[in-house]
Amino acid sequence: MPPILILTGFEPFRGEKINPSWEIARDLDGEVIGGMQIKSVRVPVGCAKAARRIVGAIVRYRPRAVIGLGEAGGRPAISIERIAINLADERGSLARIGDPGIAAVVRGGPDAYFSRLPMSRIIRELDRKDIPASVSLTAGAYACNALMYAALHHLRRKPRIPVGFIHLPYEARQAGRHRSAPTMPLATMESAVRIAIAVTARSVRAT
């Protein structure tokens, strides 16, 4: 059996009918890309819920790589997150630990973890395909960040397992609710995720 790559996507939230992260993860579930079998996991929105879901999936599937996907409405390009911080804001608005609704993702954990994805190589491949993409320095402090942090923390003693997170723009079908926000066709985003998986799989084979 091929090694497993966990690919997560979030359920729709804030009144949306779809979430492009789950649309893509669901479509790729079961495929073998770059020699790795995709196991897609649907994640509820919320810091604690997202952290529990990804840790549970890692324990269950023992993946060789983990890539989280999430929606970042307003961003015009594929965003590969560089840093996850140990801050969980269940209200979705930045504040400080000690304020109501603010906590650490992992009590006593480090302030931050860096992505283990081969980001520069992924960006280079996306550029070659003319897919807009960039490296982002903030995954926020809500569910996406919590998922990334929890995965990296749980796998902190297995540094050869690539772990990271990719934010996606709104999908074109969401333009009706967000007329002034940039969107991207789902097919383009799916192509970008396929590329990210393939490049990550190559990095796994090289270790």
Secondary structure, 3 states (H helix, E strand, C coil): CCCEEEEEEECCCCCCCCCHHHHHHHHHCCCEECCEEEEEEEECCCHHHHHHHHHHHHHHHCCCEEEEEEECCCCCCEEEECEEECCEECCCCCCCCCCCCEECCCCCCCCEEECCCCHHHHHHHHHHCCCCEEEECCCCCCHHHHHHHHHHHHCCCCCCCCEEEEEECEEHHHCCCCCCCCEECHHHHHHHHHHHHHHHHHHHHHC
